[in-house]
Amino acid sequence: MSNVNGYRARWQGREFEASPDGELLRLYVSAPEPGFEAVQPDRYRRLIPARDAEWYGYVRTVAILRGEPVVVLVEREGQALVEYCGELPYGPEWWPADRPEPSVCWAWVSLVELSDPRLERFPAA
């Protein structure tokens, strides 16, 4: 599973990591490309007018854990930190979660426990 969470923009037929900057969008790549300036090692940025983007918004990775919907926050070494995003305010009874704040249910699980991974896209307002 390839975890993608954050702002993204599609520009000239390609999708980029992105962030807003007033009427502009900052697009990021990890290798040098024409029109992109180095901002740190392995990170290059290009500013474009937001209106020139074919799409801009937030993308998150979601999956199913034991029949329940989760957002995949982080992946590492065959595990994923997931957050329950179903309708139960404290998650299902079996949820092995840390609760960093009320109604927020997190748990580290094996990647093999997750099924139906997909991206959800939310256009920027």
C-alpha positions as CSV (number, residue, x, y, z in Angstrom):
1,M,0.0,0.0,0.0
2,S,1.3,3.4,-0.8
3,N,0.2,5.9,1.7
4,V,-0.7,9.3,0.3
5,N,-2.1,12.0,2.6
6,G,-2.0,15.7,2.1
7,Y,-2.6,18.5,-0.4
8,R,-2.2,17.5,-4.1
9,A,-2.6,19.3,-7.4
10,R,-2.9,18.1,-10.9
11,W,-1.1,20.4,-13.4
12,Q,-0.2,19.7,-17.0
13,G,-1.5,16.1,-16.6
14,R,0.7,15.2,-13.6
15,E,-0.1,15.1,-9.9
16,F,2.1,16.8,-7.4
17,E,2.4,17.3,-3.7
18,A,1.1,20.8,-3.3
19,S,0.3,23.6,-0.8
20,P,-1.6,26.9,-1.1
21,D,0.2,30.2,-1.1
22,G,-2.5,32.9,-1.6
23,E,-3.5,32.9,-5.2
24,L,-0.6,30.5,-6.0
25,L,0.1,26.9,-5.5
26,R,3.4,25.5,-4.5
27,L,4.1,22.2,-6.4
28,Y,6.9,19.9,-5.1
29,V,9.0,17.2,-6.7
30,S,11.9,15.1,-5.3
31,A,14.3,15.4,-8.2
32,P,15.4,18.4,-10.3
33,E,13.1,19.4,-13.1
34,P,13.0,22.4,-15.4
35,G,11.1,25.3,-13.7
36,F,11.5,23.9,-10.2
37,E,13.9,25.5,-7.7
38,A,15.8,23.6,-5.0
39,V,14.5,24.3,-1.5
40,Q,16.4,21.6,0.3
41,P,18.1,18.4,-0.7
42,D,15.7,16.2,-2.7
43,R,13.0,18.8,-2.6
44,Y,12.2,21.2,-5.4
45,R,9.4,23.7,-5.7
46,R,7.5,25.6,-8.4
47,L,4.9,28.3,-8.0
48,I,1.9,28.3,-10.3
49,P,-1.3,30.4,-10.4
50,A,-3.9,28.3,-8.5
51,R,-6.3,28.8,-11.5
52,D,-3.9,26.9,-13.7
53,A,-4.3,23.7,-11.8
54,E,-6.5,21.1,-13.3
55,W,-7.4,19.9,-9.8
56,Y,-6.4,20.9,-6.3
57,G,-7.5,19.5,-3.0
58,Y,-6.8,17.1,-0.1
59,V,-6.1,13.4,-0.6
60,R,-6.2,10.7,2.1
61,T,-5.6,7.0,2.0
62,V,-8.5,5.0,3.5
63,A,-8.9,1.2,4.0
64,I,-10.9,-1.4,5.9
65,L,-9.7,-2.9,9.2
66,R,-11.9,-5.9,10.4
67,G,-14.9,-4.4,8.6
68,E,-14.4,-0.9,9.9
69,P,-13.3,2.2,7.9
70,V,-9.9,3.7,8.8
71,V,-7.6,6.5,7.5
72,V,-4.0,5.3,7.0
73,L,-1.9,8.0,8.7
74,V,1.6,6.5,8.5
75,E,3.3,3.3,7.2
76,R,6.6,1.9,8.3
77,E,8.2,-1.6,8.5
78,G,5.0,-3.5,7.5
79,Q,2.8,-1.6,9.9
80,A,0.4,1.3,9.6
81,L,-0.9,3.8,12.1
82,V,-4.6,4.1,11.4
83,E,-7.4,6.2,12.7
84,Y,-10.9,4.9,13.0
85,C,-13.3,7.0,10.9
86,G,-16.6,5.1,11.3
87,E,-19.8,6.2,13.1
88,L,-19.1,4.9,16.6
89,P,-17.8,7.8,18.8
90,Y,-15.1,5.6,20.5
91,G,-14.6,3.0,17.9
92,P,-15.7,-0.7,18.0
93,E,-15.4,-2.6,21.3
94,W,-12.3,-4.6,20.0
95,W,-10.5,-1.4,18.9
96,P,-6.9,-1.6,20.3
97,A,-6.4,2.1,20.1
98,D,-4.6,4.8,21.8
99,R,-6.8,7.8,22.3
100,P,-4.8,11.0,22.0
101,E,-8.0,13.0,22.6
102,P,-11.7,12.1,23.1
103,S,-13.3,10.4,20.1
104,V,-9.9,10.0,18.3
105,C,-9.0,6.3,17.9
106,W,-5.5,5.4,16.7
107,A,-3.9,2.0,16.5
108,W,-0.8,0.4,14.9
109,V,-1.7,-2.6,12.8
110,S,-0.1,-4.9,10.4
111,L,-0.5,-3.8,6.7
112,V,-1.8,-7.3,5.9
113,E,-4.8,-6.6,8.1
114,L,-5.9,-3.7,5.9
115,S,-8.1,-4.3,2.8
116,D,-9.7,-2.2,0.1
117,P,-7.1,0.6,0.2
118,R,-8.1,3.6,-1.9
119,L,-7.6,7.3,-2.2
120,E,-10.4,9.8,-1.2
121,R,-10.2,13.2,-2.8
122,F,-11.7,16.4,-1.4
123,P,-11.5,19.5,-3.7
124,A,-10.2,22.6,-2.0
125,A,-12.8,25.2,-1.1
